[in-house]
Amino acid sequence: MNELECRTFVEQVTAYLEGALSPEAEQTFIDHLPLCTGCENYLDQMQRTQQALSNLPADGLPDDTRSALLAAFQRRATNS
């Protein structure tokens, strides 16, 4: 599939994981997976992230942990 279709795939990952795609869109999404290793890997990463985040306490992160994570993300974005 071309770059635009992969971009569309990435845009639909959240909807797919939440079960919010129409049956037709979901089938198109699933049909793309065996054709594109990059998108398959991206979906796997997002599923792992979703699973890891589901274990967080409902009341959120402590302020110091949140600040440390935000700083790490900002450093990574600056270095990219």
PDB file of N, CA, C and O in Angstrom, chain B, residues numbered from 101:
ATOM      1  N   MET B 101       0.839  -1.174   0.000  1.00  0.00           N
ATOM      2  CA  MET B 101       0.000   0.000   0.000  1.00  0.00           C
ATOM      3  C   MET B 101       0.890   1.245   0.000  1.00  0.00           C
ATOM      4  O   MET B 101       2.038   1.203   0.440  1.00  0.00           O
ATOM      5  N   ASN B 102       0.349   2.327  -0.491  1.00  0.00           N
ATOM      6  CA  ASN B 102       1.169   3.532  -0.576  1.00  0.00           C
ATOM      7  C   ASN B 102       1.185   4.295   0.739  1.00  0.00           C
ATOM      8  O   ASN B 102       0.490   3.936   1.690  1.00  0.00           O
ATOM      9  N   GLU B 103       1.992   5.359   0.781  1.00  0.00           N
ATOM     10  CA  GLU B 103       2.179   6.118   2.018  1.00  0.00           C
ATOM     11  C   GLU B 103       0.868   6.686   2.548  1.00  0.00           C
ATOM     12  O   GLU B 103       0.633   6.668   3.756  1.00  0.00           O
ATOM     13  N   LEU B 104       0.022   7.183   1.675  1.00  0.00           N
ATOM     14  CA  LEU B 104      -1.248   7.753   2.119  1.00  0.00           C
ATOM     15  C   LEU B 104      -2.098   6.690   2.810  1.00  0.00           C
ATOM     16  O   LEU B 104      -2.716   6.967   3.838  1.00  0.00           O
ATOM     17  N   GLU B 105      -2.135   5.498   2.268  1.00  0.00           N
ATOM     18  CA  GLU B 105      -2.917   4.441   2.896  1.00  0.00           C
ATOM     19  C   GLU B 105      -2.332   4.060   4.253  1.00  0.00           C
ATOM     20  O   GLU B 105      -3.073   3.782   5.196  1.00  0.00           O
ATOM     21  N   CYS B 106      -1.012   4.048   4.350  1.00  0.00           N
ATOM     22  CA  CYS B 106      -0.388   3.767   5.647  1.00  0.00           C
ATOM     23  C   CYS B 106      -0.700   4.884   6.636  1.00  0.00           C
ATOM     24  O   CYS B 106      -0.941   4.625   7.815  1.00  0.00           O
ATOM     25  N   ARG B 107      -0.696   6.109   6.162  1.00  0.00           N
ATOM     26  CA  ARG B 107      -1.028   7.248   7.024  1.00  0.00           C
ATOM     27  C   ARG B 107      -2.463   7.102   7.526  1.00  0.00           C
ATOM     28  O   ARG B 107      -2.742   7.360   8.697  1.00  0.00           O
ATOM     29  N   THR B 108      -3.357   6.695   6.656  1.00  0.00           N
ATOM     30  CA  THR B 108      -4.750   6.478   7.052  1.00  0.00           C
ATOM     31  C   THR B 108      -4.836   5.358   8.076  1.00  0.00           C
ATOM     32  O   THR B 108      -5.584   5.460   9.047  1.00  0.00           O
ATOM     33  N   PHE B 109      -4.075   4.293   7.864  1.00  0.00           N
ATOM     34  CA  PHE B 109      -4.026   3.181   8.811  1.00  0.00           C
ATOM     35  C   PHE B 109      -3.652   3.703  10.197  1.00  0.00           C
ATOM     36  O   PHE B 109      -4.322   3.399  11.184  1.00  0.00           O
ATOM     37  N   VAL B 110      -2.578   4.491  10.263  1.00  0.00           N
ATOM     38  CA  VAL B 110      -2.106   5.025  11.543  1.00  0.00           C
ATOM     39  C   VAL B 110      -3.172   5.901  12.189  1.00  0.00           C
ATOM     40  O   VAL B 110      -3.364   5.858  13.404  1.00  0.00           O
ATOM     41  N   GLU B 111      -3.864   6.693  11.377  1.00  0.00           N
ATOM     42  CA  GLU B 111      -4.925   7.549  11.909  1.00  0.00           C
ATOM     43  C   GLU B 111      -6.090   6.739  12.475  1.00  0.00           C
ATOM     44  O   GLU B 111      -6.818   7.227  13.340  1.00  0.00           O
ATOM     45  N   GLN B 112      -6.271   5.524  12.003  1.00  0.00           N
ATOM     46  CA  GLN B 112      -7.401   4.705  12.434  1.00  0.00           C
ATOM     47  C   GLN B 112      -7.086   3.743  13.576  1.00  0.00           C
ATOM     48  O   GLN B 112      -7.983   3.054  14.062  1.00  0.00           O
ATOM     49  N   VAL B 113      -5.839   3.682  14.010  1.00  0.00           N
ATOM     50  CA  VAL B 113      -5.458   2.702  15.033  1.00  0.00           C
ATOM     51  C   VAL B 113      -6.270   2.869  16.309  1.00  0.00           C
ATOM     52  O   VAL B 113      -6.759   1.880  16.855  1.00  0.00           O
ATOM     53  N   THR B 114      -6.422   4.079  16.791  1.00  0.00           N
ATOM     54  CA  THR B 114      -7.169   4.288  18.034  1.00  0.00           C
ATOM     55  C   THR B 114      -8.618   3.834  17.878  1.00  0.00           C
ATOM     56  O   THR B 114      -9.163   3.157  18.750  1.00  0.00           O
ATOM     57  N   ALA B 115      -9.228   4.208  16.771  1.00  0.00           N
ATOM     58  CA  ALA B 115     -10.615   3.786  16.536  1.00  0.00           C
ATOM     59  C   ALA B 115     -10.708   2.266  16.467  1.00  0.00           C
ATOM     60  O   ALA B 115     -11.661   1.679  16.978  1.00  0.00           O
ATOM     61  N   TYR B 116      -9.725   1.629  15.840  1.00  0.00           N
ATOM     62  CA  TYR B 116      -9.715   0.162  15.761  1.00  0.00           C
ATOM     63  C   TYR B 116      -9.620  -0.445  17.163  1.00  0.00           C
ATOM     64  O   TYR B 116     -10.378  -1.353  17.504  1.00  0.00           O
ATOM     65  N   LEU B 117      -8.695   0.055  17.961  1.00  0.00           N
ATOM     66  CA  LEU B 117      -8.502  -0.493  19.307  1.00  0.00           C
ATOM     67  C   LEU B 117      -9.722  -0.268  20.199  1.00  0.00           C
ATOM     68  O   LEU B 117      -9.967  -1.041  21.126  1.00  0.00           O
ATOM     69  N   GLU B 118     -10.482   0.784  19.923  1.00  0.00           N
ATOM     70  CA  GLU B 118     -11.682   1.077  20.711  1.00  0.00           C
ATOM     71  C   GLU B 118     -12.931   0.428  20.122  1.00  0.00           C
ATOM     72  O   GLU B 118     -14.025   0.584  20.665  1.00  0.00           O
ATOM     73  N   GLY B 119     -12.773  -0.309  19.000  1.00  0.00           N
ATOM     74  CA  GLY B 119     -13.910  -0.959  18.368  1.00  0.00           C
ATOM     75  C   GLY B 119     -14.866   0.022  17.720  1.00  0.00           C
ATOM     76  O   GLY B 119     -16.062  -0.250  17.617  1.00  0.00           O
ATOM     77  N   ALA B 120     -14.343   1.174  17.275  1.00  0.00           N
ATOM     78  CA  ALA B 120     -15.202   2.232  16.753  1.00  0.00           C
ATOM     79  C   ALA B 120     -15.233   2.309  15.224  1.00  0.00           C
ATOM     80  O   ALA B 120     -15.891   3.192  14.673  1.00  0.00           O
ATOM     81  N   LEU B 121     -14.539   1.407  14.531  1.00  0.00           N
ATOM     82  CA  LEU B 121     -14.578   1.409  13.060  1.00  0.00           C
ATOM     83  C   LEU B 121     -15.827   0.692  12.567  1.00  0.00           C
ATOM     84  O   LEU B 121     -16.316  -0.241  13.204  1.00  0.00           O
ATOM     85  N   SER B 122     -16.324   1.132  11.449  1.00  0.00           N
ATOM     86  CA  SER B 122     -17.425   0.398  10.818  1.00  0.00           C
ATOM     87  C   SER B 122     -16.902  -0.977  10.408  1.00  0.00           C
ATOM     88  O   SER B 122     -15.691  -1.151  10.271  1.00  0.00           O
ATOM     89  N   PRO B 123     -17.774  -1.946  10.211  1.00  0.00           N
ATOM     90  CA  PRO B 123     -17.307  -3.272   9.780  1.00  0.00           C
ATOM     91  C   PRO B 123     -16.466  -3.220   8.494  1.00  0.00           C
ATOM     92  O   PRO B 123     -15.482  -3.949   8.365  1.00  0.00           O
ATOM     93  N   GLU B 124     -16.853  -2.367   7.556  1.00  0.00           N
ATOM     94  CA  GLU B 124     -16.102  -2.263   6.303  1.00  0.00           C
ATOM     95  C   GLU B 124     -14.715  -1.661   6.540  1.00  0.00           C
ATOM     96  O   GLU B 124     -13.717  -2.162   6.021  1.00  0.00           O
ATOM     97  N   ALA B 125     -14.661  -0.593   7.320  1.00  0.00           N
ATOM     98  CA  ALA B 125     -13.380   0.047   7.628  1.00  0.00           C
ATOM     99  C   ALA B 125     -12.479  -0.892   8.424  1.00  0.00           C
ATOM    100  O   ALA B 125     -11.269  -0.932   8.202  1.00  0.00           O
ATOM    101  N   GLU B 126     -13.062  -1.640   9.344  1.00  0.00           N
ATOM    102  CA  GLU B 126     -12.272  -2.593  10.130  1.00  0.00           C
ATOM    103  C   GLU B 126     -11.682  -3.680   9.235  1.00  0.00           C
ATOM    104  O   GLU B 126     -10.528  -4.069   9.417  1.00  0.00           O
ATOM    105  N   GLN B 127     -12.451  -4.169   8.279  1.00  0.00           N
ATOM    106  CA  GLN B 127     -11.949  -5.201   7.372  1.00  0.00           C
ATOM    107  C   GLN B 127     -10.812  -4.659   6.502  1.00  0.00           C
ATOM    108  O   GLN B 127      -9.811  -5.343   6.285  1.00  0.00           O
ATOM    109  N   THR B 128     -10.968  -3.443   6.013  1.00  0.00           N
ATOM    110  CA  THR B 128      -9.905  -2.815   5.227  1.00  0.00           C
ATOM    111  C   THR B 128      -8.651  -2.656   6.075  1.00  0.00           C
ATOM    112  O   THR B 128      -7.541  -2.897   5.601  1.00  0.00           O
ATOM    113  N   PHE B 129      -8.828  -2.251   7.325  1.00  0.00           N
ATOM    114  CA  PHE B 129      -7.734  -2.087   8.276  1.00  0.00           C
ATOM    115  C   PHE B 129      -7.008  -3.420   8.464  1.00  0.00           C
ATOM    116  O   PHE B 129      -5.782  -3.482   8.370  1.00  0.00           O
ATOM    117  N   ILE B 130      -7.754  -4.467   8.724  1.00  0.00           N
ATOM    118  CA  ILE B 130      -7.176  -5.793   8.960  1.00  0.00           C
ATOM    119  C   ILE B 130      -6.505  -6.333   7.706  1.00  0.00           C
ATOM    120  O   ILE B 130      -5.457  -6.974   7.785  1.00  0.00           O
ATOM    121  N   ASP B 131      -7.107  -6.075   6.549  1.00  0.00           N
ATOM    122  CA  ASP B 131      -6.539  -6.553   5.286  1.00  0.00           C
ATOM    123  C   ASP B 131      -5.193  -5.913   4.989  1.00  0.00           C
ATOM    124  O   ASP B 131      -4.384  -6.495   4.267  1.00  0.00           O
ATOM    125  N   HIS B 132      -4.941  -4.744   5.522  1.00  0.00           N
ATOM    126  CA  HIS B 132      -3.677  -4.039   5.290  1.00  0.00           C
ATOM    127  C   HIS B 132      -2.514  -4.697   6.043  1.00  0.00           C
ATOM    128  O   HIS B 132      -1.374  -4.641   5.582  1.00  0.00           O
ATOM    129  N   LEU B 133      -2.787  -5.308   7.176  1.00  0.00           N
ATOM    130  CA  LEU B 133      -1.722  -5.828   8.043  1.00  0.00           C
ATOM    131  C   LEU B 133      -0.749  -6.784   7.356  1.00  0.00           C
ATOM    132  O   LEU B 133       0.459  -6.580   7.475  1.00  0.00           O
ATOM    133  N   PRO B 134      -1.203  -7.808   6.647  1.00  0.00           N
ATOM    134  CA  PRO B 134      -0.227  -8.719   6.038  1.00  0.00           C
ATOM    135  C   PRO B 134       0.560  -8.080   4.883  1.00  0.00           C
ATOM    136  O   PRO B 134       1.551  -8.643   4.417  1.00  0.00           O
ATOM    137  N   LEU B 135       0.121  -6.919   4.433  1.00  0.00           N
ATOM    138  CA  LEU B 135       0.786  -6.247   3.319  1.00  0.00           C
ATOM    139  C   LEU B 135       1.852  -5.255   3.766  1.00  0.00           C
ATOM    140  O   LEU B 135       2.634  -4.776   2.945  1.00  0.00           O
ATOM    141  N   CYS B 136       1.890  -4.942   5.057  1.00  0.00           N
ATOM    142  CA  CYS B 136       2.751  -3.847   5.515  1.00  0.00           C
ATOM    143  C   CYS B 136       3.323  -4.144   6.897  1.00  0.00           C
ATOM    144  O   CYS B 136       2.631  -4.014   7.907  1.00  0.00           O
ATOM    145  N   THR B 137       4.568  -4.536   6.931  1.00  0.00           N
ATOM    146  CA  THR B 137       5.228  -4.856   8.198  1.00  0.00           C
ATOM    147  C   THR B 137       5.288  -3.638   9.117  1.00  0.00           C
ATOM    148  O   THR B 137       5.149  -3.772  10.333  1.00  0.00           O
ATOM    149  N   GLY B 138       5.494  -2.457   8.545  1.00  0.00           N
ATOM    150  CA  GLY B 138       5.569  -1.239   9.364  1.00  0.00           C
ATOM    151  C   GLY B 138       4.283  -0.983  10.119  1.00  0.00           C
ATOM    152  O   GLY B 138       4.307  -0.667  11.309  1.00  0.00           O
ATOM    153  N   CYS B 139       3.167  -1.117   9.436  1.00  0.00           N
ATOM    154  CA  CYS B 139       1.876  -0.901  10.099  1.00  0.00           C
ATOM    155  C   CYS B 139       1.581  -2.014  11.100  1.00  0.00           C
ATOM    156  O   CYS B 139       1.007  -1.767  12.160  1.00  0.00           O
ATOM    157  N   GLU B 140       1.971  -3.221  10.764  1.00  0.00           N
ATOM    158  CA  GLU B 140       1.791  -4.338  11.687  1.00  0.00           C
ATOM    159  C   GLU B 140       2.577  -4.086  12.977  1.00  0.00           C
ATOM    160  O   GLU B 140       2.069  -4.316  14.074  1.00  0.00           O
ATOM    161  N   ASN B 141       3.807  -3.616  12.838  1.00  0.00           N
ATOM    162  CA  ASN B 141       4.636  -3.305  14.007  1.00  0.00           C
ATOM    163  C   ASN B 141       4.040  -2.150  14.806  1.00  0.00           C
ATOM    164  O   ASN B 141       4.041  -2.178  16.037  1.00  0.00           O
ATOM    165  N   TYR B 142       3.532  -1.135  14.107  1.00  0.00           N
ATOM    166  CA  TYR B 142       2.927   0.011  14.779  1.00  0.00           C
ATOM    167  C   TYR B 142       1.709  -0.418  15.596  1.00  0.00           C
ATOM    168  O   TYR B 142       1.547  -0.004  16.744  1.00  0.00           O
ATOM    169  N   LEU B 143       0.864  -1.238  15.006  1.00  0.00           N
ATOM    170  CA  LEU B 143      -0.312  -1.724  15.733  1.00  0.00           C
ATOM    171  C   LEU B 143       0.111  -2.518  16.961  1.00  0.00           C
ATOM    172  O   LEU B 143      -0.479  -2.367  18.030  1.00  0.00           O
ATOM    173  N   ASP B 144       1.120  -3.357  16.817  1.00  0.00           N
ATOM    174  CA  ASP B 144       1.613  -4.139  17.948  1.00  0.00           C
ATOM    175  C   ASP B 144       2.113  -3.219  19.061  1.00  0.00           C
ATOM    176  O   ASP B 144       1.832  -3.454  20.236  1.00  0.00           O
ATOM    177  N   GLN B 145       2.855  -2.170  18.691  1.00  0.00           N
ATOM    178  CA  GLN B 145       3.351  -1.217  19.687  1.00  0.00           C
ATOM    179  C   GLN B 145       2.197  -0.516  20.397  1.00  0.00           C
ATOM    180  O   GLN B 145       2.229  -0.334  21.614  1.00  0.00           O
ATOM    181  N   MET B 146       1.195  -0.129  19.646  1.00  0.00           N
ATOM    182  CA  MET B 146       0.051   0.553  20.243  1.00  0.00           C
ATOM    183  C   MET B 146      -0.743  -0.383  21.163  1.00  0.00           C
ATOM    184  O   MET B 146      -1.229   0.040  22.211  1.00  0.00           O
ATOM    185  N   GLN B 147      -0.873  -1.642  20.772  1.00  0.00           N
ATOM    186  CA  GLN B 147      -1.567  -2.608  21.628  1.00  0.00           C
ATOM    187  C   GLN B 147      -0.791  -2.831  22.920  1.00  0.00           C
ATOM    188  O   GLN B 147      -1.382  -2.923  23.996  1.00  0.00           O
ATOM    189  N   ARG B 148       0.530  -2.918  22.815  1.00  0.00           N
ATOM    190  CA  ARG B 148       1.356  -3.083  24.017  1.00  0.00           C
ATOM    191  C   ARG B 148       1.265  -1.855  24.916  1.00  0.00           C
ATOM    192  O   ARG B 148       1.198  -1.978  26.139  1.00  0.00           O
ATOM    193  N   THR B 149       1.261  -0.676  24.309  1.00  0.00           N
ATOM    194  CA  THR B 149       1.137   0.562  25.077  1.00  0.00           C
ATOM    195  C   THR B 149      -0.208   0.610  25.787  1.00  0.00           C
ATOM    196  O   THR B 149      -0.282   0.949  26.968  1.00  0.00           O
ATOM    197  N   GLN B 150      -1.265   0.272  25.069  1.00  0.00           N
ATOM    198  CA  GLN B 150      -2.602   0.253  25.662  1.00  0.00           C
ATOM    199  C   GLN B 150      -2.651  -0.705  26.839  1.00  0.00           C
ATOM    200  O   GLN B 150      -3.223  -0.385  27.881  1.00  0.00           O
ATOM    201  N   GLN B 151      -2.056  -1.875  26.678  1.00  0.00           N
ATOM    202  CA  GLN B 151      -2.056  -2.865  27.757  1.00  0.00           C
ATOM    203  C   GLN B 151      -1.266  -2.349  28.960  1.00  0.00           C
ATOM    204  O   GLN B 151      -1.709  -2.486  30.100  1.00  0.00           O
ATOM    205  N   ALA B 152      -0.109  -1.761  28.708  1.00  0.00           N
ATOM    206  CA  ALA B 152       0.716  -1.244  29.807  1.00  0.00           C
ATOM    207  C   ALA B 152       0.006  -0.109  30.543  1.00  0.00           C
ATOM    208  O   ALA B 152       0.054  -0.032  31.771  1.00  0.00           O
ATOM    209  N   LEU B 153      -0.648   0.764  29.791  1.00  0.00           N
ATOM    210  CA  LEU B 153      -1.329   1.896  30.416  1.00  0.00           C
ATOM    211  C   LEU B 153      -2.578   1.475  31.173  1.00  0.00           C
ATOM    212  O   LEU B 153      -3.020   2.179  32.081  1.00  0.00           O
ATOM    213  N   SER B 154      -3.142   0.351  30.812  1.00  0.00           N
ATOM    214  CA  SER B 154      -4.345  -0.107  31.511  1.00  0.00           C
ATOM    215  C   SER B 154      -4.043  -0.497  32.952  1.00  0.00           C
ATOM    216  O   SER B 154      -4.960  -0.641  33.762  1.00  0.00           O
ATOM    217  N   ASN B 155      -2.763  -0.670  33.278  1.00  0.00           N
ATOM    218  CA  ASN B 155      -2.371  -1.035  34.634  1.00  0.00           C
ATOM    219  C   ASN B 155      -2.096   0.172  35.527  1.00  0.00           C
ATOM    220  O   ASN B 155      -1.775   0.013  36.705  1.00  0.00           O
ATOM    221  N   LEU B 156      -2.221   1.383  34.971  1.00  0.00           N
ATOM    222  CA  LEU B 156      -1.990   2.580  35.782  1.00  0.00           C
ATOM    223  C   LEU B 156      -3.154   2.791  36.742  1.00  0.00           C
ATOM    224  O   LEU B 156      -4.298   2.467  36.424  1.00  0.00           O
ATOM    225  N   PRO B 157      -2.860   3.329  37.903  1.00  0.00           N
ATOM    226  CA  PRO B 157      -3.946   3.616  38.840  1.00  0.00           C
ATOM    227  C   PRO B 157      -4.875   4.688  38.271  1.00  0.00           C
ATOM    228  O   PRO B 157      -4.443   5.561  37.519  1.00  0.00           O
ATOM    229  N   ALA B 158      -6.122   4.614  38.630  1.00  0.00           N
ATOM    230  CA  ALA B 158      -7.128   5.533  38.103  1.00  0.00           C
ATOM    231  C   ALA B 158      -6.880   6.975  38.520  1.00  0.00           C
ATOM    232  O   ALA B 158      -7.273   7.899  37.808  1.00  0.00           O
ATOM    233  N   ASP B 159      -6.235   7.181  39.662  1.00  0.00           N
ATOM    234  CA  ASP B 159      -6.026   8.543  40.152  1.00  0.00           C
ATOM    235  C   ASP B 159      -4.850   9.243  39.502  1.00  0.00           C
ATOM    236  O   ASP B 159      -4.553  10.381  39.864  1.00  0.00           O
ATOM    237  N   GLY B 160      -4.167   8.612  38.557  1.00  0.00           N
ATOM    238  CA  GLY B 160      -3.080   9.269  37.830  1.00  0.00           C
ATOM    239  C   GLY B 160      -1.726   9.027  38.463  1.00  0.00           C
ATOM    240  O   GLY B 160      -1.584   8.313  39.456  1.00  0.00           O
ATOM    241  N   LEU B 161      -0.747   9.648  37.851  1.00  0.00           N
ATOM    242  CA  LEU B 161       0.626   9.495  38.300  1.00  0.00           C
ATOM    243  C   LEU B 161       0.964  10.526  39.375  1.00  0.00           C
ATOM    244  O   LEU B 161       0.389  11.614  39.402  1.00  0.00           O
ATOM    245  N   PRO B 162       1.892  10.179  40.252  1.00  0.00           N
ATOM    246  CA  PRO B 162       2.384  11.192  41.186  1.00  0.00           C
ATOM    247  C   PRO B 162       3.034  12.342  40.394  1.00  0.00           C
ATOM    248  O   PRO B 162       3.558  12.128  39.301  1.00  0.00           O
ATOM    249  N   ASP B 163       2.997  13.533  40.944  1.00  0.00           N
ATOM    250  CA  ASP B 163       3.508  14.706  40.238  1.00  0.00           C
ATOM    251  C   ASP B 163       4.956  14.551  39.801  1.00  0.00           C
ATOM    252  O   ASP B 163       5.302  14.935  38.684  1.00  0.00           O
ATOM    253  N   ASP B 164       5.819  13.994  40.662  1.00  0.00           N
ATOM    254  CA  ASP B 164       7.232  13.862  40.291  1.00  0.00           C
ATOM    255  C   ASP B 164       7.423  12.869  39.143  1.00  0.00           C
ATOM    256  O   ASP B 164       8.278  13.084  38.284  1.00  0.00           O
ATOM    257  N   THR B 165       6.651  11.802  39.117  1.00  0.00           N
ATOM    258  CA  THR B 165       6.725  10.830  38.028  1.00  0.00           C
ATOM    259  C   THR B 165       6.219  11.447  36.741  1.00  0.00           C
ATOM    260  O   THR B 165       6.823  11.266  35.683  1.00  0.00           O
ATOM    261  N   ARG B 166       5.126  12.168  36.820  1.00  0.00           N
ATOM    262  CA  ARG B 166       4.576  12.837  35.644  1.00  0.00           C
ATOM    263  C   ARG B 166       5.579  13.835  35.078  1.00  0.00           C
ATOM    264  O   ARG B 166       5.790  13.878  33.866  1.00  0.00           O
ATOM    265  N   SER B 167       6.196  14.632  35.936  1.00  0.00           N
ATOM    266  CA  SER B 167       7.189  15.616  35.488  1.00  0.00           C
ATOM    267  C   SER B 167       8.385  14.944  34.838  1.00  0.00           C
ATOM    268  O   SER B 167       8.889  15.421  33.822  1.00  0.00           O
ATOM    269  N   ALA B 168       8.842  13.841  35.414  1.00  0.00           N
ATOM    270  CA  ALA B 168       9.983  13.125  34.848  1.00  0.00           C
ATOM    271  C   ALA B 168       9.653  12.556  33.471  1.00  0.00           C
ATOM    272  O   ALA B 168      10.477  12.611  32.558  1.00  0.00           O
ATOM    273  N   LEU B 169       8.458  12.014  33.325  1.00  0.00           N
ATOM    274  CA  LEU B 169       8.051  11.477  32.023  1.00  0.00           C
ATOM    275  C   LEU B 169       7.931  12.572  30.973  1.00  0.00           C
ATOM    276  O   LEU B 169       8.397  12.410  29.845  1.00  0.00           O
ATOM    277  N   LEU B 170       7.312  13.676  31.339  1.00  0.00           N
ATOM    278  CA  LEU B 170       7.183  14.788  30.400  1.00  0.00           C
ATOM    279  C   LEU B 170       8.543  15.315  29.984  1.00  0.00           C
ATOM    280  O   LEU B 170       8.750  15.617  28.809  1.00  0.00           O
ATOM    281  N   ALA B 171       9.468  15.433  30.910  1.00  0.00           N
ATOM    282  CA  ALA B 171      10.813  15.887  30.586  1.00  0.00           C
ATOM    283  C   ALA B 171      11.520  14.920  29.646  1.00  0.00           C
ATOM    284  O   ALA B 171      12.223  15.346  28.730  1.00  0.00           O
ATOM    285  N   ALA B 172      11.341  13.628  29.868  1.00  0.00           N
ATOM    286  CA  ALA B 172      11.953  12.630  28.993  1.00  0.00           C
ATOM    287  C   ALA B 172      11.375  12.718  27.585  1.00  0.00           C
ATOM    288  O   ALA B 172      12.119  12.631  26.608  1.00  0.00           O
ATOM    289  N   PHE B 173      10.063  12.888  27.466  1.00  0.00           N
ATOM    290  CA  PHE B 173       9.448  13.031  26.147  1.00  0.00           C
ATOM    291  C   PHE B 173       9.944  14.304  25.456  1.00  0.00           C
ATOM    292  O   PHE B 173      10.207  14.298  24.254  1.00  0.00           O
ATOM    293  N   GLN B 174      10.069  15.379  26.206  1.00  0.00           N
ATOM    294  CA  GLN B 174      10.533  16.645  25.619  1.00  0.00           C
ATOM    295  C   GLN B 174      11.977  16.511  25.143  1.00  0.00           C
ATOM    296  O   GLN B 174      12.318  17.003  24.067  1.00  0.00           O
ATOM    297  N   ARG B 175      12.828  15.853  25.928  1.00  0.00           N
ATOM    298  CA  ARG B 175      14.230  15.626  25.505  1.00  0.00           C
ATOM    299  C   ARG B 175      14.265  14.806  24.232  1.00  0.00           C
ATOM    300  O   ARG B 175      15.020  15.114  23.310  1.00  0.00           O
ATOM    301  N   ARG B 176      13.451  13.762  24.176  1.00  0.00           N
ATOM    302  CA  ARG B 176      13.428  12.905  22.983  1.00  0.00           C
ATOM    303  C   ARG B 176      12.960  13.691  21.766  1.00  0.00           C
ATOM    304  O   ARG B 176      13.535  13.559  20.686  1.00  0.00           O
ATOM    305  N   ALA B 177      11.925  14.506  21.928  1.00  0.00           N
ATOM    306  CA  ALA B 177      11.417  15.305  20.806  1.00  0.00           C
ATOM    307  C   ALA B 177      12.468  16.302  20.326  1.00  0.00           C
ATOM    308  O   ALA B 177      12.586  16.548  19.125  1.00  0.00           O
ATOM    309  N   THR B 178      13.219  16.867  21.239  1.00  0.00           N
ATOM    310  CA  THR B 178      14.264  17.824  20.890  1.00  0.00           C
ATOM    311  C   THR B 178      15.404  17.143  20.139  1.00  0.00           C
ATOM    312  O   THR B 178      16.004  17.740  19.246  1.00  0.00           O
ATOM    313  N   ASN B 179      15.703  15.899  20.497  1.00  0.00           N
ATOM    314  CA  ASN B 179      16.803  15.166  19.878  1.00  0.00           C
ATOM    315  C   ASN B 179      16.433  14.511  18.561  1.00  0.00           C
ATOM    316  O   ASN B 179      17.307  14.001  17.859  1.00  0.00           O
ATOM    317  N   SER B 180      15.157  14.515  18.213  1.00  0.00           N
ATOM    318  CA  SER B 180      14.705  13.856  16.966  1.00  0.00           C
ATOM    319  C   SER B 180      14.936  14.712  15.765  1.00  0.00           C
ATOM    320  O   SER B 180      14.614  14.308  14.648  1.00  0.00           O
TER     321      SER B 180
END
